[in-house]
């Protein structure tokens, strides 16, 4: 834990500063020697104590986080990228770029951001994506308005030739009530470093009159140290509980607790270890696996003793409320009943997806578990509505499209193999209601999908274009095939011991052959991990899937495969030094953050969920044994 510390007091000698109170560069001021500032760090709080000299009626409190030095960008190429030339070539499809200013303190009313460029820029910019799309003219100093600010990652899009960002900071104007000023800043992370200063206007020029810094200090986690010491040991209950504890806490750190955010309650899908930044709070489906994991984990006696059950239910209920908020119910809409699943993002655009073939996993992992845990029928009714509306859509399409591009008013032409997971929602509904309609609609969906995706060797084609009837052959991506396996196993829960289980086992046998000696899978399961990287997402997912397949068949070979994968996850659970990443699985692949910043190291929210659920499966087996 971080101990209380008194940060060096600075009496400002009024050196020039490039920030501004009124969109101007600071000029060298006359001296105001009486101003002082002291910063006291207490865990996730900074107490600011300052003395404001006479005759000053208002001042700016300026907060500059080191996470904005430098500001990360979508066009950056990782030093570990095996083909940087290809990555650079891909950026030529658009002149746009996205930079990601960071907010790593709790925002206060009246607080705004400021971005200053090294040189006078030209052109326009959009701040606040994916939610806001207003285009404004660039200037050397631009304001980042409070209503568009998000915790952690923010989006600033402009032409990639725009001059480099010199600095980004937050500011708030305070009146001088008493000359002794005291204020508390709540941090989003215990690991915070940066500069806090007092700025005033003098002779119509902004003047920094006092400043102090918080320096970065190592933070030790006792629980992470325990997990680290157990690496390499045999799987045991003690080891599983310790790992599960870290996973639950890791998910809580990921939660978007900005009450003014459009996706309040969601988890940030990724944590970028290079930028030390949580990213992507608008991938709703990627939060849902954590819901199921937590609601199952609180039934474990050791977890009950470690956490307040009500607090955990409250946290995951916020995820569920956000899912419900974005169910599409517009009369006559072709994707009515489906949910907003993500805003897809690349370095040059955001695309709003309504998940016509993607919503089922959110039913399975969040809405039905929350209905069972809370008794709130809103979750059940939303799930039923989705399924019955989907049945109507199936009457229109031979193969249901992947998603609806909401802002373009059209279905996407390409359907990925990953949509094979959608029967998860049908199975969850059928299991809780016994209503045969739900499994019949799931069967119609899956049978149509399998006609165009299923190969006799068990693999699935990677993609299918429903407008041209053309396929993209399998690329043997571990994670993507796992989504198809989810659907096959879900179908087996509704129609046991039929063709779905047969194909599930064929697919599993391919993955068994490709499993690495250490228990992991490569990003492409039959390729050398040195060439394509290890799929940490896929390894956690397939560990859970092999546990489920063992449960469905009783075959010990599947249990052995599941345990080897779980052992890899346990041995590679992150334990430091970055405190924000503790508990997760870190990967560095073309899909580290799925669509941006390829090969930069990152952990993922749904990986946390799958890893935790695999642990829970092993705990069940140990209890039986």
SVG drawing of the C-alpha trace seen along z (x, -y; Angstrom):
<svg xmlns="http://www.w3.org/2000/svg" viewBox="-43 -45 55 85">
<polyline fill="none" stroke="black" stroke-width="0.4" points="0.0,0.0 1.1,-3.6 1.9,-5.4 1.1,-9.0 3.8,-11.4 4.5,-15.1 5.5,-16.3 8.3,-19.0 6.9,-22.4 7.6,-24.8 7.6,-28.5 7.3,-29.6 10.0,-31.8 7.6,-32.5 9.4,-30.8 7.5,-31.0 5.0,-28.2 3.3,-27.3 -0.1,-26.6 -2.8,-29.3 -5.8,-30.5 -7.3,-32.2 -5.9,-30.4 -2.7,-32.4 0.9,-31.5 2.2,-32.4 4.6,-35.4 7.4,-35.9 5.6,-37.6 6.6,-40.1 7.5,-38.2 4.9,-37.2 7.0,-35.6 4.4,-34.9 2.5,-32.2 3.1,-28.6 1.7,-25.2 2.1,-21.9 0.8,-18.5 0.1,-15.6 -0.5,-12.3 -2.8,-9.9 -3.6,-6.7 -5.8,-7.7 -6.1,-11.4 -4.0,-14.4 -4.6,-17.2 -3.6,-20.6 -2.7,-23.3 -1.8,-26.7 -1.4,-30.3 -2.8,-32.9 -1.3,-36.4 -3.3,-39.5 -5.3,-41.2 -5.9,-38.0 -9.6,-37.3 -9.6,-34.1 -7.1,-31.6 -6.8,-28.4 -5.9,-25.1 -4.0,-23.3 -3.3,-19.5 -0.8,-18.0 -0.6,-14.2 2.5,-12.5 0.3,-10.0 -0.2,-12.9 3.6,-13.1 3.5,-12.1 -0.1,-11.7 -0.5,-8.3 -1.9,-7.9 -3.6,-5.4 -0.9,-5.5 2.0,-4.5 3.8,-1.4 5.1,1.0 8.8,1.7 7.8,5.4 5.7,5.3 7.2,8.0 6.1,6.0 6.2,2.3 6.3,1.5 2.9,3.3 1.5,1.4 2.6,-1.9 1.2,-1.0 -2.2,-0.4 -2.2,-3.9 -2.2,-5.3 -5.9,-4.5 -6.9,-7.7 -5.1,-10.9 -6.8,-10.9 -5.3,-10.1 -6.6,-9.8 -4.7,-11.0 -5.8,-9.9 -5.6,-12.6 -5.9,-11.0 -8.1,-12.0 -6.8,-10.1 -8.5,-12.0 -12.2,-12.3 -13.7,-15.2 -15.3,-18.0 -18.1,-20.4 -16.5,-23.3 -13.4,-21.3 -12.3,-21.3 -9.3,-20.2 -6.8,-22.2 -4.7,-20.9 -1.7,-22.9 0.1,-22.1 3.8,-22.9 3.0,-24.9 -0.1,-26.6 -2.2,-23.9 -4.6,-24.1 -7.7,-22.1 -10.4,-20.8 -10.7,-18.3 -13.4,-16.2 -13.1,-15.7 -15.2,-13.3 -15.5,-10.3 -17.2,-8.0 -20.0,-9.8 -19.6,-13.3 -18.9,-14.2 -18.9,-18.0 -16.1,-19.3 -14.3,-22.5 -11.4,-24.5 -8.0,-23.8 -6.0,-26.4 -2.8,-26.3 -4.7,-26.0 -8.1,-24.2 -10.4,-23.6 -11.7,-20.1 -15.1,-20.8 -16.2,-19.2 -19.3,-17.5 -17.2,-15.6 -14.5,-14.4 -14.3,-10.8 -12.3,-9.1 -9.1,-7.6 -9.1,-7.5 -10.4,-10.5 -10.5,-10.8 -9.1,-13.7 -9.3,-13.1 -7.6,-15.2 -5.3,-15.0 -2.1,-13.0 0.1,-15.9 -1.2,-18.1 1.7,-19.4 2.7,-17.4 0.8,-18.0 2.9,-19.9 0.8,-19.3 -2.6,-18.4 -3.9,-19.4 -7.1,-19.9 -8.0,-23.1 -10.7,-24.6 -11.2,-28.2 -11.6,-29.0 -12.6,-32.2 -10.4,-33.3 -12.5,-33.1 -9.6,-32.9 -6.0,-33.2 -5.3,-29.8 -6.7,-27.4 -7.2,-23.7 -8.7,-21.2 -8.8,-17.5 -8.2,-15.8 -9.5,-12.2 -7.3,-10.0 -8.3,-7.2 -5.1,-5.3 -2.7,-5.1 0.1,-5.3 -0.2,-9.0 2.6,-11.5 2.6,-14.9 2.5,-18.6 -0.1,-20.8 0.1,-24.5 -1.6,-27.8 -2.1,-30.2 -3.5,-33.7 -4.0,-36.5 -1.6,-39.5 -1.6,-42.4 -3.9,-40.4 -1.3,-37.6 -1.5,-34.2 1.1,-33.7 2.1,-30.5 2.7,-31.6 3.3,-28.3 3.7,-24.6 4.7,-21.3 5.2,-17.8 4.2,-14.3 6.8,-11.8 6.1,-8.2 6.8,-5.6 6.7,-1.8 3.6,-0.3 3.7,3.2 0.8,5.5 0.9,8.1 -1.8,10.2 0.1,10.1 3.3,11.1 1.6,14.2 0.3,15.1 3.8,14.6 5.3,16.9 2.9,19.7 3.7,19.7 4.9,23.0 3.2,24.9 0.5,27.5 -3.1,26.3 -4.5,26.1 -7.6,24.5 -5.4,21.9 -3.8,20.9 -7.1,20.7 -8.7,18.5 -5.7,16.2 -5.8,15.8 -9.6,15.3 -9.3,12.6 -6.9,10.7 -9.2,11.1 -12.2,9.7 -10.2,6.7 -8.8,6.1 -12.3,5.9 -13.4,3.5 -10.5,1.2 -11.7,1.3 -15.2,0.0 -16.2,-3.3 -17.4,-5.2 -17.9,-8.5 -21.6,-9.1 -21.9,-11.5 -20.5,-9.1 -22.8,-7.6 -21.4,-4.2 -21.4,-4.6 -20.9,-1.2 -19.2,0.5 -15.7,2.0 -12.9,0.5 -12.3,3.3 -8.5,2.9 -5.6,1.7 -2.7,0.5 0.5,1.1 2.6,-1.1 0.4,-4.2 -0.6,-3.2 -4.2,-3.8 -7.6,-2.1 -9.1,-2.1 -12.5,-1.6 -15.4,-2.0 -17.9,-1.6 -17.5,2.1 -20.6,3.2 -20.4,6.9 -16.8,7.1 -17.9,6.3 -20.5,9.0 -18.3,12.1 -17.1,10.4 -20.7,10.2 -21.2,14.0 -17.8,14.6 -18.5,12.4 -22.0,13.7 -20.6,17.3 -17.6,16.3 -19.6,14.9 -20.9,18.4 -17.4,19.5 -16.9,19.3 -13.5,17.7 -14.7,15.0 -17.6,14.3 -15.2,13.6 -13.0,11.4 -15.7,9.1 -19.0,7.5 -21.4,9.5 -23.8,6.6 -21.1,4.3 -20.1,6.8 -23.7,7.3 -24.1,3.5 -21.0,3.2 -22.0,5.8 -25.6,4.5 -24.2,1.2 -22.9,3.2 -26.3,4.8 -28.1,1.4 -25.8,0.1 -26.7,3.1 -30.4,2.4 -30.0,-1.3 -28.9,-0.5 -31.5,2.0 -33.0,0.9 -36.8,0.6 -37.6,-1.8 -40.8,-0.8 -40.1,0.8 -36.3,0.8 -34.8,3.9 -32.7,4.7 -35.3,4.1 -34.7,5.9 -31.0,6.1 -28.5,4.3 -25.8,1.8 -22.7,4.0 -19.8,1.8 -18.6,-1.3 -16.0,0.3 -12.9,-1.9 -9.9,-2.2 -7.3,-4.9 -9.6,-6.9 -13.2,-6.2 -15.9,-5.0 -18.7,-2.7 -21.8,-2.0 -22.8,1.7 -26.2,3.0 -25.5,6.7 -28.1,8.6 -25.9,11.7 -23.9,10.4 -26.4,9.7 -26.8,13.3 -23.6,13.4 -24.7,10.4 -27.9,12.3 -25.9,15.3 -23.1,13.6 -25.0,10.7 -28.7,10.3 -29.9,13.8 -27.3,14.1 -28.5,10.7 -32.1,11.7 -31.3,14.8 -29.2,12.8 -31.4,9.8 -34.9,11.0 -35.3,8.0 -37.6,9.1 -36.5,6.2 -33.4,8.3 -35.6,11.3 -38.1,9.3 -35.4,7.5 -33.9,10.9 -37.2,12.3 -37.8,9.3 -34.5,9.7 -35.1,13.4 -38.6,13.0 -37.6,10.1 -34.7,12.1 -37.1,14.8 -38.9,12.3 -35.6,11.2 -34.7,14.8 -37.8,15.0 -36.2,12.3 -32.6,13.5 -31.2,16.8 -28.2,16.1 -28.7,13.4 -26.2,10.5 -23.5,9.8 -24.6,6.3 -26.5,3.2 -24.5,0.1 -26.8,-2.2 -25.6,-5.6 -25.5,-4.3 -28.9,-2.5 -27.8,0.8 -26.7,4.3 -23.0,5.1 -22.3,7.4 -19.6,9.5 -20.5,11.9 -17.6,13.3 -17.4,16.8 -17.5,15.1 -21.3,14.7 -21.5,18.4 -21.6,17.6 -25.2,16.1 -27.0,19.3 -25.5,18.6 -28.4,16.2 -31.0,18.7 -29.7,21.4 -29.7,19.1 -33.3,18.1 -34.4,21.7 -32.7,22.9 -34.4,20.2 -37.8,20.3 -38.2,23.7 -40.0,21.9 -39.4,24.0 -39.7,21.0 -36.3,19.7 -34.4,22.9 -36.2,23.3 -35.2,19.8 -31.7,20.6 -31.7,23.7 -33.0,21.9 -30.2,19.3 -27.4,21.9 -28.5,24.2 -28.5,21.4 -25.1,20.3 -23.6,23.8 -24.7,24.2 -22.3,21.4 -19.6,21.6 -19.2,25.2 -16.4,27.3 -16.4,31.1 -13.0,31.0 -14.7,29.0 -13.2,25.6 -15.3,22.7 -14.8,20.4 -13.6,17.0 -16.2,14.9 -19.2,15.0 -20.7,12.3 -24.5,12.7 -24.9,10.3 -22.5,12.3 -22.5,15.8 -18.7,15.6 -16.5,17.2 -13.3,16.2 -11.5,19.4 -10.6,20.2 -7.5,18.3 -7.4,20.6 -7.6,17.7 -7.8,19.2 -10.1,16.6 -12.5,16.3 -13.0,20.1 -13.6,20.0 -16.7,17.9 -18.0,20.5 -17.3,23.2 -19.4,21.2 -22.4,21.5 -21.9,25.2 -21.8,26.0 -24.8,23.7 -26.7,25.7 -25.7,28.9 -27.2,27.6 -30.5,27.2 -30.2,30.3 -27.9,32.7 -25.8,35.3 -26.7,34.3 -24.8,33.0 -23.7,29.9 -21.7,31.9 -20.2,33.9 -18.9,30.8 -17.8,29.3 -15.6,32.2 -14.2,32.0 -13.3,28.4 -11.8,29.2 -9.6,31.9 -8.1,29.3 -7.3,27.1 -5.8,29.9 -3.4,30.6 -2.4,27.0 -2.0,26.5 1.6,25.3 3.7,27.4 3.2,24.8 -0.6,25.0 -1.2,21.8 -2.3,21.3 -0.8,19.1 -2.8,16.3 -3.1,18.5 -3.4,21.9 -1.2,23.9 1.5,21.3 4.7,20.7 4.0,18.3 7.4,16.6 5.9,15.5 2.3,14.6 2.3,14.2 0.4,16.1 -3.3,15.6 -3.9,14.8 -7.5,14.1 -7.9,17.4 -6.1,19.5 -8.4,18.3 -11.4,18.8 -10.5,22.3 -9.6,23.3 -13.2,22.6 -14.5,24.3 -12.6,27.5 -13.9,27.6 -17.4,27.3 -16.7,29.9 -15.5,32.2 -18.7,31.6 -20.7,32.4 -18.9,35.6 -17.1,36.8 -13.9,37.3 -10.8,36.9 -8.7,35.8 -10.7,32.6 -10.1,32.0 -6.4,32.5 -6.4,29.9 -8.4,27.4 -6.1,27.8 -3.0,27.2 -4.5,24.0 -5.5,22.9 -2.0,23.6 -0.6,21.3 -3.0,18.6 -2.1,19.0 1.6,18.9 1.2,15.8 -1.2,13.8 0.3,10.3 1.6,9.4 3.5,6.1 5.1,3.7 2.2,1.7 -0.5,1.8 -3.4,1.1 -2.6,4.3 -2.3,6.6 -4.5,9.7 -5.0,9.7 -3.4,11.6 -1.2,9.5 -0.9,10.2 1.1,8.7 -0.5,9.7 -2.1,8.1 -5.3,8.0 -3.9,6.9 -6.5,4.1 -8.5,5.4 -8.4,2.7 -5.9,0.2 -2.3,0.2 -1.3,3.7 1.3,5.5 1.3,3.0 1.0,5.0 -2.5,5.0 -4.9,6.9 -8.6,7.4 -11.8,7.3 -13.4,10.4 -10.1,12.3 -10.5,11.6 -14.0,13.0 -13.1,16.2 -10.0,16.8 -12.1,16.4 -14.8,18.8 -12.2,21.4 -10.9,21.1 -14.5,21.6 -14.9,24.8 -11.7,26.2 -12.9,25.4 -16.0,27.4 -14.0,30.4 -11.6,30.1 -14.7,30.0 -16.0,33.2 -12.7,35.0"/>
</svg>
